[in-house]
């Protein structure tokens, strides 16, 4: 970790890595929108287009970017908020953990620059949680479900009637 151009930098990126990371990010962005289109055609709600796909795209940019500044985390919050409002506790928990750890990491920046483990551990944990949330979003876009467990961002069941019994005269 070194201080460069007014910011702390970790590691040195080889010349070839930046274009490869950009390409990987673009591939995942394309996959996210393709998955959203397929899910919408199969009857998924608007949240797939307005929340899940954008969240996956923003996470792709964050995860595969050569620089991940702490303030960039706010980019994912509007989409995570929509998903959370639909009742997804996993997305809510991961988002809360990511933002909390990111906030804590502001305090530990000088320690991280000195190489202290307690300074770099929050950043590494936050990065792993970003990947976990990315995987959850991709699973939703692909339509994968774990048997026996409720799916994240599951569609609410349609009403089965108005609760009034109909009588037939025969």
N, C-alpha and C positions, 0 to 999 in steps of 0.2 A: 504494500500500500504506500502510495506516495502522493504528495500534494502537488498538483499541476493545474495551471490556469485557474486558480481560485477554487478548485474542487479536489476531493480525494479520489484517486484512481487506484484500482486494484488490478494488478497483473499487466501484462503487455500482450496486445493482440497482434498476431501475425498478419501480414498484408492481405493474405487470401481470405481470412476469416470474416471480414466485414461483408464482402459480397455474398459469401455463402450463407451467413446469418440472415441477410436481407432476402435472399432467395427462399430460405426455409420459412421465414415469416410470411412472405407472399403466398407460398404454397398453402400454409395453414389458413390464411385469410380466404383464399379461394375455396378451400375445403369447407370452411365455416359457412360461407354463403351458399355453396352448393348443397350442403347438408340442410340449411335452413329452407332452401327452395323445395327439397324433397319432403321435408317434414310438413311444410305448409300444404303441399299437394296431397299429403296423406291425412290432412285434417287437423294438424296441430294449430294451436291458437296463435294470435298475433305476437305473443311474448317471444316466440322463436325468432321472429324477424326483428322485433324492436328491443329485445333484451339479450337473449342467449347468443345469437350470432354476433352482435356488436361486442358483447363481453369477450367472446372467444377471440375476436379480431384484436381488441385492445390488449388482451393478455398475450397474444402472439407477438405483438409489437414490443411489449414490455420484456417478455422472456428472452426473445432473440435479438434484442437491441444490444449494440456494443456498450451503451451507457444506460444505466438504470438509476436515475436520480430519484430520491425519495418522493419528491413532489409529483412525479409522474403517476403515482399510485391513485391519485384522485380521478384519473381518466376513467377508471373502471367503476367508480362508485355509482354513477347514475344507473347503469345497466344492472349492477348487482342489487341496487335498491329496488328496481322493478321486479326482479326475480324474487327477492326477499319478501316483497309485498304480496307475492302470489303464494307465500307460505313455505318457501324452501328453506328449511333450517340449516341444511348443510352449506348452502351458498352463504347464508347469513353468518354462520359461525366462521367459515373460512375468511369472509370479508372482514369481519370484526377482528379476527386474529391478525390478518395482514395489516390492517390500518393501525392496530394497537402496536404491533411489533415495529412497524415503520416509524411511528411516533417515538417509541422508545429508542430507536436507533439514532435519532437526532442527538440524543444525550451521549451516546457511546462513540460518536465519530472520532474524537481525539484518541480514545483508547484503541480503536481499530487501527488508526494510523500508526500507533506505536506497536501494533502486532498483538495486542491483548486478545485472548480468546473470547472473553466476555464482551468485547467490542465487535468482533466479527460474527459471533454466533447469532445475534438477532438478524443480521443481514442474510446469512445463510438460511436461517429458519424461514424468514419472509419469502425468500426465493423458492424454497421447497413448497411453501403454501400457495404461492402463485401458480406453480406447476400443477399442484393438486386441484386448484379451482379450474385451471385450464382443461385438465383431464375430465372433470365433471361436466364442463360445458360441452366438450367434444362428445362425450357419451350421450348427452341429451340430443345433440344435433344428429348423431348417428342413429338414435332410436334404441340404443342398447339398454337393456334392463337387467338387473340382477333378480333372479327368481326369488320370490318370497319377501321382497322388500319394496316399499313404496318408491317409485321413481322420482328423482328430482324434477321439478317443474311439471309434474303430472297434470294432465287435463282433468278438470273436475268432471265427475260423472254427470251425464245429462239427466234431467229429471225423469222419473219413471211414471209420472202421472201427476194429477193435481191433488191426489189424496182423497178424492171423493169417489166412492164406489158408484159405478153405473149399474143401473138395474135394467134388465131386459124383460119385456113382457112377452112370454111365449105361450 
